[in-house]
Amino acid sequence: MIIFISIWSIWFISEILVNRLLRSGKNDLKYQDKGSIKIIWITIGFANSLGVIISIFSNFHISNLLILSYLGLILIMAGMLIRFISIWSLGKLFTVDVTVRDNHKIKKDGAYKIIRHPSYFGSLLSFFGFGLSLNNWISLVIISIPVAVAMLYRIKIEEKLLIDQFGTDYLDYMKKSYRLVPWIY
């Protein structure tokens, strides 16, 4: 159980640090995220809390094999790795709030060559892994679906801002890349 709590805690603390340390600056285009960061955090709080409570008090196990819960932990860590590599590769252009920075350019190489939002993909992979690590069907659904809906709402806002800012350059990029899931969506 200690390994589960350790990985869950590292993941949660790392997301809080990203949220606190990587905000837009004074010169950035402000208030473009339309409250989506708050919606995401509220959704995460409710979905994760409810998912954990349901996993404790119900017996809707996905499998009797403990390996499934460990697979969930692996997905959390893989999602974290994808997310942090994406953040690192964007460098100073990454912020947790939707904004456009001075000298902002569209990132089209690395993971961004395939999908436009690898950071969100990594985050969603971690949430799916968290639900799986709880080994409960209802918890998996309650965590994964609302968080995915909240992030898709945010992606819509972000892409509208990028289209407004970069016009046909971003529209052309959209035609050559997937939105969120490589080779699927």
N, C-alpha and C positions, 0 to 999 in steps of 0.2 A: 504494500500500500504506500510505502514511503516514496517509491519511484514515481507513482502516479501523482501524489501531492507535490513532489519536487518539480516534475515537468509542468504540471498545471500552473504552479506558482511562478516558475521562470517565465512561462509564456505570458501569463497575466501581467506580471511586473514589467516585462519587456514592452508590452503594448501601452501600458501607462507611461513609461519613459518616452516612447516614440511620440505619444500624444502630447506630452508636456514639452519635449525638447525640440520638436520639428514643426513649429508653427510658422505661419507667415510673418514677414517682417514689416517694418514701418513703410517701406516703399512699395510693397506689393499691393495688387488690386484686392481690396478688402470686401468682405461680406458677400462673397460669391457662392458660398456653399449652402445658402438657403436653409440653415439649421440642420443640414444633413448629418453633421458630425454629432450633434446632440441626439438625433434620431437613432443613429447607429449605436451610440453608447447606451441609451435607454433600452433599445432593443436587446443589445448584448446582455445588459444587467438582468432584465426580466427573463429572457430566454434561457440564459445559463442557470440562473437561480431556480427557475421552474424545472428545467431539465434535471438538475441535481436532486431536487426534492422528489421528483417523480421516480428517479432511478433508485432512491433510497426506500420509498414506500410502495413500489409496485414491482411486479414480477413479469414484465414484458421483455424478457431476455432475448437478445438477438441470437445468442449461441451459448451453449454450456462450456465452450472452450475458452479458457483464459487468453489464448493467443489472440483472439479478436480484440480484447481490451488493449493488449500490447500493440497490435496493429494500429489502433487509434492513437496511441502515444507516438508511434513512428510517423503517422500522418501529421500530428501536431508539430513535431520537430521538422518534418519536410516542409510544411507550410511556413514555419518560421524562417527556415533557410531561404526559401524562395522569396518571401517577403523582404528579408533583410538584404539579400543580394539585389533585389529590385530597387530598394531604397538607396543602397550604396551606389548603384549604377546611375541613378538619377542625380545623386549628389545634392548640390544646393537647390536644385529645382524641386525636390520633394518637400511637400508640406502636408500636414494632416488636414488642414483646411483648404478648400478649393480656392486656388488663386493663380494668377499669372505673375511671374517675377520679371524684373528688368532683364532684358536680353534672353528671354525665355525662348527655347527652341524645342521642337518636337523630337523626342527621343525615338529613334527608329532602328536601333541596333540591339544586339544582345537578345534578351528575352522579349524586348519591345518590338523586335522584328516579327515575332509570331503573334503575340497578344498585346493589346493596348494597355491592359491593366494587370500586369503580373503580381503587383503587390496585393491587390484585392483577391486575385486567384490564390495566392499563398495564404492569405488570411482566411478565406473560405475553406481551404483545405484543412487548416488548423481547427476551425469550428466543427467541420464534419468529423475530424479525428477526435475532438473532444466528446462529441455525441457518441461516437463509436466506442470510445474508451469507457463510457458509462455502461455499455452493453445493455441498452434498453431502447426498444423501438420508438417508444413515445418520446423519450428524451432526445433521441437522434433527430426526429422530425421537428420537435419543439425548438431545438437549438438551430438546426441547419436552415430551415425554410424562412423563418422571420429575419434572420441575419442576412441571408441571401437577398431577400426582398429589399431590406434596408440598403444594402450595398448596391444593388441594381438601381435603386432610386438615386443614390449618390453618383453612380457612374453616368447616369443620364444627365445630371446637372453638370458634372465635370466635362462631359463631351460637348454639351451645348456651349459652355464657356470656351472650349478649345476651338470649336467651329467658328464661333464669333470672333475669336482672336486671330486664328490662322486661315480661316476660309477654306479655299479649295485644297490647300496643302494638307490640312487635316482630313478633309473629306477623301482625298486620294489615299492617304495613309489608312483610313478606315476600310477602304475597299481591298487593301492588300494585307490586312491583319484581322485576327479574330478579336472579339471584344474581351472575352474573359477566359474561356476554356479552349486550349489549343486544339485546332482542327475540328472543333465541334460548334462553338458559339463565340 
